[in-house]
Amino acid sequence: MSHIIVKIEINASPERVWQIVEPIERHVDWMHDAVAIRFVSEQTRGVGTAFLCDTKVGPIKLTDKMEITQWVPGSAMGV
């Protein structure tokens, strides 16, 4: 299985960044390629949360199946 790691530096406190990224359903507000998110698990937060993310890059449309694999409030979210 392949893994992709994406890192950026953000000029904000970890607490402020977590406020933005913690609500998974709002990722479409800041992810330019994300069009819609639909949960496929009952939970919507934490490890094991599963969701489908419709993405669009130019003419290419995909649905990505994602699952939260790491959840450390205020520190880390692994997908």
Biopython code that builds the backbone (N, CA, C, O; Angstrom):
import numpy as np
from Bio.PDB.StructureBuilder import StructureBuilder

atoms = [
    (1, "MET", "N", (0.838, -1.170, 0.000)),
    (1, "MET", "CA", (0.000, 0.000, 0.000)),
    (1, "MET", "C", (0.887, 1.239, 0.000)),
    (1, "MET", "O", (1.867, 1.300, 0.743)),
    (2, "SER", "N", (0.559, 2.205, -0.810)),
    (2, "SER", "CA", (1.313, 3.451, -0.894)),
    (2, "SER", "C", (0.800, 4.450, 0.129)),
    (2, "SER", "O", (-0.358, 4.396, 0.542)),
    (3, "HIS", "N", (1.665, 5.348, 0.525)),
    (3, "HIS", "CA", (1.299, 6.404, 1.460)),
    (3, "HIS", "C", (1.739, 7.740, 0.882)),
    (3, "HIS", "O", (2.779, 7.835, 0.230)),
    (4, "ILE", "N", (0.944, 8.762, 1.124)),
    (4, "ILE", "CA", (1.286, 10.116, 0.715)),
    (4, "ILE", "C", (1.330, 10.966, 1.975)),
    (4, "ILE", "O", (0.415, 10.907, 2.796)),
    (5, "ILE", "N", (2.374, 11.746, 2.132)),
    (5, "ILE", "CA", (2.482, 12.666, 3.253)),
    (5, "ILE", "C", (2.559, 14.074, 2.686)),
    (5, "ILE", "O", (3.401, 14.369, 1.838)),
    (6, "VAL", "N", (1.674, 14.939, 3.162)),
    (6, "VAL", "CA", (1.654, 16.333, 2.737)),
    (6, "VAL", "C", (1.849, 17.191, 3.978)),
    (6, "VAL", "O", (1.148, 17.015, 4.974)),
    (7, "LYS", "N", (2.796, 18.116, 3.921)),
    (7, "LYS", "CA", (3.059, 19.000, 5.051)),
    (7, "LYS", "C", (3.135, 20.437, 4.565)),
    (7, "LYS", "O", (3.654, 20.715, 3.484)),
    (8, "ILE", "N", (2.608, 21.350, 5.380)),
    (8, "ILE", "CA", (2.753, 22.776, 5.117)),
    (8, "ILE", "C", (2.951, 23.481, 6.457)),
    (8, "ILE", "O", (2.590, 22.949, 7.507)),
    (9, "GLU", "N", (3.525, 24.676, 6.412)),
    (9, "GLU", "CA", (3.642, 25.495, 7.612)),
    (9, "GLU", "C", (2.511, 26.511, 7.599)),
    (9, "GLU", "O", (2.246, 27.148, 6.579)),
    (10, "ILE", "N", (1.848, 26.658, 8.736)),
    (10, "ILE", "CA", (0.718, 27.571, 8.859)),
    (10, "ILE", "C", (1.029, 28.563, 9.969)),
    (10, "ILE", "O", (1.445, 28.177, 11.062)),
    (11, "ASN", "N", (0.825, 29.833, 9.682)),
    (11, "ASN", "CA", (1.093, 30.882, 10.656)),
    (11, "ASN", "C", (-0.107, 31.043, 11.590)),
    (11, "ASN", "O", (-0.810, 32.052, 11.543)),
    (12, "ALA", "N", (-0.329, 30.046, 12.430)),
    (12, "ALA", "CA", (-1.424, 30.066, 13.405)),
    (12, "ALA", "C", (-1.094, 29.065, 14.500)),
    (12, "ALA", "O", (-0.270, 28.170, 14.314)),
    (13, "SER", "N", (-1.743, 29.226, 15.633)),
    (13, "SER", "CA", (-1.508, 28.293, 16.738)),
    (13, "SER", "C", (-2.116, 26.931, 16.400)),
    (13, "SER", "O", (-3.060, 26.853, 15.614)),
    (14, "PRO", "N", (-1.581, 25.860, 16.989)),
    (14, "PRO", "CA", (-2.183, 24.536, 16.774)),
    (14, "PRO", "C", (-3.661, 24.505, 17.164)),
    (14, "PRO", "O", (-4.459, 23.826, 16.519)),
    (15, "GLU", "N", (-4.021, 25.232, 18.207)),
    (15, "GLU", "CA", (-5.420, 25.264, 18.643)),
    (15, "GLU", "C", (-6.315, 25.868, 17.570)),
    (15, "GLU", "O", (-7.403, 25.355, 17.306)),
    (16, "ARG", "N", (-5.861, 26.961, 16.947)),
    (16, "ARG", "CA", (-6.653, 27.618, 15.897)),
    (16, "ARG", "C", (-6.763, 26.716, 14.670)),
    (16, "ARG", "O", (-7.838, 26.591, 14.084)),
    (17, "VAL", "N", (-5.666, 26.097, 14.287)),
    (17, "VAL", "CA", (-5.700, 25.196, 13.129)),
    (17, "VAL", "C", (-6.655, 24.041, 13.405)),
    (17, "VAL", "O", (-7.431, 23.665, 12.526)),
    (18, "TRP", "N", (-6.613, 23.471, 14.605)),
    (18, "TRP", "CA", (-7.494, 22.351, 14.940)),
    (18, "TRP", "C", (-8.962, 22.764, 14.849)),
    (18, "TRP", "O", (-9.798, 21.969, 14.420)),
    (19, "GLN", "N", (-9.287, 23.995, 15.247)),
    (19, "GLN", "CA", (-10.666, 24.479, 15.139)),
    (19, "GLN", "C", (-11.158, 24.416, 13.695)),
    (19, "GLN", "O", (-12.339, 24.174, 13.446)),
    (20, "ILE", "N", (-10.253, 24.632, 12.750)),
    (20, "ILE", "CA", (-10.620, 24.635, 11.329)),
    (20, "ILE", "C", (-10.692, 23.218, 10.769)),
    (20, "ILE", "O", (-11.624, 22.901, 10.031)),
    (21, "VAL", "N", (-9.730, 22.360, 11.101)),
    (21, "VAL", "CA", (-9.676, 21.030, 10.484)),
    (21, "VAL", "C", (-10.487, 19.969, 11.217)),
    (21, "VAL", "O", (-10.822, 18.943, 10.625)),
    (22, "GLU", "N", (-10.810, 20.187, 12.484)),
    (22, "GLU", "CA", (-11.520, 19.168, 13.272)),
    (22, "GLU", "C", (-12.883, 18.797, 12.691)),
    (22, "GLU", "O", (-13.195, 17.607, 12.633)),
    (23, "PRO", "N", (-13.713, 19.750, 12.257)),
    (23, "PRO", "CA", (-14.998, 19.354, 11.668)),
    (23, "PRO", "C", (-14.797, 18.851, 10.224)),
    (23, "PRO", "O", (-14.726, 19.640, 9.282)),
    (24, "ILE", "N", (-14.711, 17.555, 10.082)),
    (24, "ILE", "CA", (-14.416, 16.951, 8.780)),
    (24, "ILE", "C", (-15.404, 17.397, 7.708)),
    (24, "ILE", "O", (-15.022, 17.609, 6.557)),
    (25, "GLU", "N", (-16.665, 17.538, 8.081)),
    (25, "GLU", "CA", (-17.681, 17.941, 7.105)),
    (25, "GLU", "C", (-17.422, 19.334, 6.530)),
    (25, "GLU", "O", (-18.012, 19.692, 5.510)),
    (26, "ARG", "N", (-16.562, 20.117, 7.156)),
    (26, "ARG", "CA", (-16.255, 21.467, 6.674)),
    (26, "ARG", "C", (-14.978, 21.512, 5.828)),
    (26, "ARG", "O", (-14.573, 22.587, 5.386)),
    (27, "HIS", "N", (-14.346, 20.370, 5.599)),
    (27, "HIS", "CA", (-13.115, 20.361, 4.800)),
    (27, "HIS", "C", (-13.346, 20.932, 3.403)),
    (27, "HIS", "O", (-12.421, 21.468, 2.794)),
    (28, "VAL", "N", (-14.563, 20.822, 2.896)),
    (28, "VAL", "CA", (-14.850, 21.381, 1.570)),
    (28, "VAL", "C", (-14.707, 22.899, 1.562)),
    (28, "VAL", "O", (-14.577, 23.499, 0.495)),
    (29, "ASP", "N", (-14.730, 23.528, 2.734)),
    (29, "ASP", "CA", (-14.587, 24.982, 2.817)),
    (29, "ASP", "C", (-13.156, 25.441, 2.543)),
    (29, "ASP", "O", (-12.946, 26.582, 2.131)),
    (30, "TRP", "N", (-12.167, 24.567, 2.765)),
    (30, "TRP", "CA", (-10.778, 24.983, 2.585)),
    (30, "TRP", "C", (-9.962, 24.063, 1.674)),
    (30, "TRP", "O", (-8.831, 24.398, 1.319)),
    (31, "MET", "N", (-10.512, 22.922, 1.294)),
    (31, "MET", "CA", (-9.824, 22.037, 0.340)),
    (31, "MET", "C", (-10.337, 22.367, -1.060)),
    (31, "MET", "O", (-11.492, 22.092, -1.385)),
    (32, "HIS", "N", (-9.485, 22.948, -1.873)),
    (32, "HIS", "CA", (-9.922, 23.444, -3.174)),
    (32, "HIS", "C", (-10.467, 22.364, -4.097)),
    (32, "HIS", "O", (-11.325, 22.650, -4.932)),
    (33, "ASP", "N", (-9.989, 21.132, -3.966)),
    (33, "ASP", "CA", (-10.450, 20.068, -4.856)),
    (33, "ASP", "C", (-11.638, 19.293, -4.296)),
    (33, "ASP", "O", (-12.239, 18.496, -5.017)),
    (34, "ALA", "N", (-11.989, 19.506, -3.033)),
    (34, "ALA", "CA", (-13.102, 18.766, -2.414)),
    (34, "ALA", "C", (-14.435, 19.429, -2.754)),
    (34, "ALA", "O", (-14.603, 20.638, -2.593)),
    (35, "VAL", "N", (-15.372, 18.619, -3.223)),
    (35, "VAL", "CA", (-16.688, 19.117, -3.618)),
    (35, "VAL", "C", (-17.741, 18.763, -2.574)),
    (35, "VAL", "O", (-18.600, 19.585, -2.256)),
    (36, "ALA", "N", (-17.680, 17.544, -2.040)),
    (36, "ALA", "CA", (-18.667, 17.089, -1.056)),
    (36, "ALA", "C", (-18.065, 15.988, -0.198)),
    (36, "ALA", "O", (-17.194, 15.240, -0.641)),
    (37, "ILE", "N", (-18.546, 15.902, 1.039)),
    (37, "ILE", "CA", (-18.120, 14.845, 1.959)),
    (37, "ILE", "C", (-19.358, 14.164, 2.509)),
    (37, "ILE", "O", (-20.296, 14.818, 2.964)),
    (38, "ARG", "N", (-19.346, 12.812, 2.459)),
    (38, "ARG", "CA", (-20.456, 12.012, 2.982)),
    (38, "ARG", "C", (-19.882, 10.969, 3.931)),
    (38, "ARG", "O", (-19.033, 10.165, 3.545)),
    (39, "PHE", "N", (-20.348, 10.988, 5.166)),
    (39, "PHE", "CA", (-19.875, 10.009, 6.146)),
    (39, "PHE", "C", (-20.487, 8.648, 5.853)),
    (39, "PHE", "O", (-21.665, 8.545, 5.514)),
    (40, "VAL", "N", (-19.667, 7.599, 5.988)),
    (40, "VAL", "CA", (-20.157, 6.229, 5.826)),
    (40, "VAL", "C", (-20.034, 5.461, 7.136)),
    (40, "VAL", "O", (-20.314, 4.263, 7.189)),
    (41, "SER", "N", (-19.618, 6.147, 8.184)),
    (41, "SER", "CA", (-19.596, 5.573, 9.531)),
    (41, "SER", "C", (-20.523, 6.416, 10.395)),
    (41, "SER", "O", (-20.807, 7.571, 10.077)),
    (42, "GLU", "N", (-20.988, 5.828, 11.486)),
    (42, "GLU", "CA", (-21.856, 6.588, 12.384)),
    (42, "GLU", "C", (-21.097, 7.726, 13.046)),
    (42, "GLU", "O", (-21.656, 8.801, 13.266)),
    (43, "GLN", "N", (-19.843, 7.501, 13.362)),
    (43, "GLN", "CA", (-19.064, 8.554, 14.009)),
    (43, "GLN", "C", (-18.562, 9.544, 12.976)),
    (43, "GLN", "O", (-18.335, 9.192, 11.819)),
    (44, "THR", "N", (-18.390, 10.789, 13.406)),
    (44, "THR", "CA", (-17.909, 11.841, 12.514)),
    (44, "THR", "C", (-16.628, 12.488, 13.031)),
    (44, "THR", "O", (-16.160, 13.479, 12.470)),
    (45, "ARG", "N", (-16.067, 11.931, 14.092)),
    (45, "ARG", "CA", (-14.819, 12.425, 14.664)),
    (45, "ARG", "C", (-14.009, 11.236, 15.174)),
    (45, "ARG", "O", (-14.579, 10.238, 15.615)),
    (46, "GLY", "N", (-12.695, 11.339, 15.115)),
    (46, "GLY", "CA", (-11.825, 10.348, 15.724)),
    (46, "GLY", "C", (-11.412, 9.205, 14.810)),
    (46, "GLY", "O", (-11.906, 9.059, 13.692)),
    (47, "VAL", "N", (-10.482, 8.394, 15.328)),
    (47, "VAL", "CA", (-9.974, 7.237, 14.585)),
    (47, "VAL", "C", (-11.132, 6.313, 14.226)),
    (47, "VAL", "O", (-11.987, 6.017, 15.061)),
    (48, "GLY", "N", (-11.147, 5.864, 12.982)),
    (48, "GLY", "CA", (-12.202, 4.979, 12.507)),
    (48, "GLY", "C", (-13.301, 5.694, 11.753)),
    (48, "GLY", "O", (-14.116, 5.048, 11.095)),
    (49, "THR", "N", (-13.342, 7.026, 11.834)),
    (49, "THR", "CA", (-14.328, 7.782, 11.065)),
    (49, "THR", "C", (-14.065, 7.535, 9.585)),
    (49, "THR", "O", (-12.944, 7.716, 9.111)),
    (50, "ALA", "N", (-15.095, 7.123, 8.860)),
    (50, "ALA", "CA", (-14.954, 6.837, 7.429)),
    (50, "ALA", "C", (-15.882, 7.757, 6.645)),
    (50, "ALA", "O", (-17.004, 8.043, 7.064)),
    (51, "PHE", "N", (-15.386, 8.212, 5.497)),
    (51, "PHE", "CA", (-16.194, 9.115, 4.679)),
    (51, "PHE", "C", (-15.774, 9.031, 3.218)),
    (51, "PHE", "O", (-14.672, 8.591, 2.891)),
    (52, "LEU", "N", (-16.665, 9.457, 2.363)),
    (52, "LEU", "CA", (-16.397, 9.570, 0.936)),
    (52, "LEU", "C", (-16.222, 11.045, 0.628)),
    (52, "LEU", "O", (-17.016, 11.874, 1.072)),
    (53, "CYS", "N", (-15.194, 11.374, -0.126)),
    (53, "CYS", "CA", (-14.936, 12.759, -0.496)),
    (53, "CYS", "C", (-14.947, 12.863, -2.015)),
    (53, "CYS", "O", (-14.084, 12.306, -2.694)),
    (54, "ASP", "N", (-15.932, 13.580, -2.537)),
    (54, "ASP", "CA", (-15.978, 13.844, -3.973)),
    (54, "ASP", "C", (-14.977, 14.952, -4.270)),
    (54, "ASP", "O", (-15.018, 16.018, -3.656)),
    (55, "THR", "N", (-14.077, 14.693, -5.217)),
    (55, "THR", "CA", (-13.068, 15.679, -5.580)),
    (55, "THR", "C", (-13.137, 15.968, -7.068)),
    (55, "THR", "O", (-13.578, 15.141, -7.867)),
    (56, "LYS", "N", (-12.688, 17.166, -7.416)),
    (56, "LYS", "CA", (-12.673, 17.569, -8.819)),
    (56, "LYS", "C", (-11.412, 18.386, -9.058)),
    (56, "LYS", "O", (-11.181, 19.408, -8.412)),
    (57, "VAL", "N", (-10.603, 17.914, -10.001)),
    (57, "VAL", "CA", (-9.406, 18.631, -10.419)),
    (57, "VAL", "C", (-9.521, 18.800, -11.922)),
    (57, "VAL", "O", (-9.372, 17.838, -12.676)),
    (58, "GLY", "N", (-9.787, 20.025, -12.359)),
    (58, "GLY", "CA", (-10.034, 20.256, -13.777)),
    (58, "GLY", "C", (-11.223, 19.421, -14.214)),
    (58, "GLY", "O", (-12.263, 19.440, -13.555)),
    (59, "PRO", "N", (-11.091, 18.684, -15.316)),
    (59, "PRO", "CA", (-12.213, 17.870, -15.787)),
    (59, "PRO", "C", (-12.325, 16.508, -15.084)),
    (59, "PRO", "O", (-13.263, 15.754, -15.343)),
    (60, "ILE", "N", (-11.386, 16.198, -14.211)),
    (60, "ILE", "CA", (-11.358, 14.884, -13.569)),
    (60, "ILE", "C", (-12.140, 14.919, -12.264)),
    (60, "ILE", "O", (-11.879, 15.744, -11.388)),
    (61, "LYS", "N", (-13.109, 14.003, -12.149)),
    (61, "LYS", "CA", (-13.914, 13.887, -10.936)),
    (61, "LYS", "C", (-13.699, 12.504, -10.340)),
    (61, "LYS", "O", (-13.756, 11.500, -11.051)),
    (62, "LEU", "N", (-13.454, 12.451, -9.042)),
    (62, "LEU", "CA", (-13.220, 11.191, -8.342)),
    (62, "LEU", "C", (-13.964, 11.193, -7.016)),
    (62, "LEU", "O", (-14.302, 12.246, -6.477)),
    (63, "THR", "N", (-14.210, 10.005, -6.507)),
    (63, "THR", "CA", (-14.707, 9.866, -5.145)),
    (63, "THR", "C", (-13.660, 9.080, -4.375)),
    (63, "THR", "O", (-13.381, 7.921, -4.683)),
    (64, "ASP", "N", (-13.087, 9.724, -3.374)),
    (64, "ASP", "CA", (-12.045, 9.107, -2.558)),
    (64, "ASP", "C", (-12.669, 8.539, -1.292)),
    (64, "ASP", "O", (-13.393, 9.244, -0.588)),
    (65, "LYS", "N", (-12.395, 7.266, -0.995)),
    (65, "LYS", "CA", (-12.832, 6.658, 0.255)),
    (65, "LYS", "C", (-11.726, 6.900, 1.275)),
    (65, "LYS", "O", (-10.577, 6.519, 1.050)),
    (66, "MET", "N", (-12.068, 7.531, 2.396)),
    (66, "MET", "CA", (-11.065, 7.911, 3.385)),
    (66, "MET", "C", (-11.462, 7.429, 4.769)),
    (66, "MET", "O", (-12.643, 7.255, 5.070)),
    (67, "GLU", "N", (-10.451, 7.217, 5.608)),
    (67, "GLU", "CA", (-10.686, 6.838, 6.995)),
    (67, "GLU", "C", (-9.658, 7.538, 7.875)),
    (67, "GLU", "O", (-8.477, 7.599, 7.536)),
    (68, "ILE", "N", (-10.113, 8.061, 8.998)),
    (68, "ILE", "CA", (-9.217, 8.708, 9.946)),
    (68, "ILE", "C", (-8.411, 7.620, 10.662)),
    (68, "ILE", "O", (-8.981, 6.728, 11.289)),
    (69, "THR", "N", (-7.083, 7.703, 10.562)),
    (69, "THR", "CA", (-6.193, 6.702, 11.152)),
    (69, "THR", "C", (-5.425, 7.236, 12.358)),
    (69, "THR", "O", (-4.838, 6.468, 13.120)),
    (70, "GLN", "N", (-5.434, 8.548, 12.524)),
    (70, "GLN", "CA", (-4.772, 9.173, 13.671)),
    (70, "GLN", "C", (-5.598, 10.380, 14.089)),
    (70, "GLN", "O", (-6.070, 11.137, 13.241)),
    (71, "TRP", "N", (-5.774, 10.562, 15.394)),
    (71, "TRP", "CA", (-6.585, 11.674, 15.902)),
    (71, "TRP", "C", (-6.028, 12.096, 17.254)),
    (71, "TRP", "O", (-6.289, 11.459, 18.274)),
    (72, "VAL", "N", (-5.262, 13.172, 17.247)),
    (72, "VAL", "CA", (-4.709, 13.729, 18.478)),
    (72, "VAL", "C", (-5.194, 15.175, 18.537)),
    (72, "VAL", "O", (-4.596, 16.046, 17.906)),
    (73, "PRO", "N", (-6.271, 15.449, 19.285)),
    (73, "PRO", "CA", (-6.852, 16.792, 19.308)),
    (73, "PRO", "C", (-5.806, 17.888, 19.535)),
    (73, "PRO", "O", (-4.989, 17.822, 20.453)),
    (74, "GLY", "N", (-5.866, 18.885, 18.669)),
    (74, "GLY", "CA", (-4.943, 20.006, 18.749)),
    (74, "GLY", "C", (-3.566, 19.726, 18.198)),
    (74, "GLY", "O", (-2.690, 20.589, 18.260)),
    (75, "SER", "N", (-3.349, 18.515, 17.650)),
    (75, "SER", "CA", (-2.001, 18.152, 17.235)),
    (75, "SER", "C", (-1.921, 17.435, 15.891)),
    (75, "SER", "O", (-1.125, 17.829, 15.038)),
    (76, "ALA", "N", (-2.726, 16.392, 15.681)),
    (76, "ALA", "CA", (-2.557, 15.590, 14.467)),
    (76, "ALA", "C", (-3.847, 14.904, 14.045)),
    (76, "ALA", "O", (-4.633, 14.442, 14.872)),
    (77, "MET", "N", (-4.038, 14.851, 12.732)),
    (77, "MET", "CA", (-5.132, 14.092, 12.132)),
    (77, "MET", "C", (-4.534, 13.331, 10.957)),
    (77, "MET", "O", (-4.009, 13.939, 10.024)),
    (78, "GLY", "N", (-4.611, 12.014, 10.997)),
    (78, "GLY", "CA", (-4.101, 11.195, 9.903)),
    (78, "GLY", "C", (-5.260, 10.624, 9.120)),
    (78, "GLY", "O", (-6.231, 10.132, 9.695)),
    (79, "VAL", "N", (-5.153, 10.691, 7.798)),
    (79, "VAL", "CA", (-6.215, 10.195, 6.918)),
    (79, "VAL", "C", (-5.624, 9.134, 6.018)),
    (79, "VAL", "O", (-6.332, 8.566, 5.185)),
]
sb = StructureBuilder()
sb.init_structure("model")
sb.init_model(0)
sb.init_chain("A")
sb.init_seg("    ")
for serial, (resi, resn, name, xyz) in enumerate(atoms, 1):
    if name == "N":
        sb.init_residue(resn, " ", resi, " ")
    sb.init_atom(name, np.array(xyz, "f"), 0.0, 1.0, " ", f" {name:<3s}", serial, name[0])
structure = sb.get_structure()
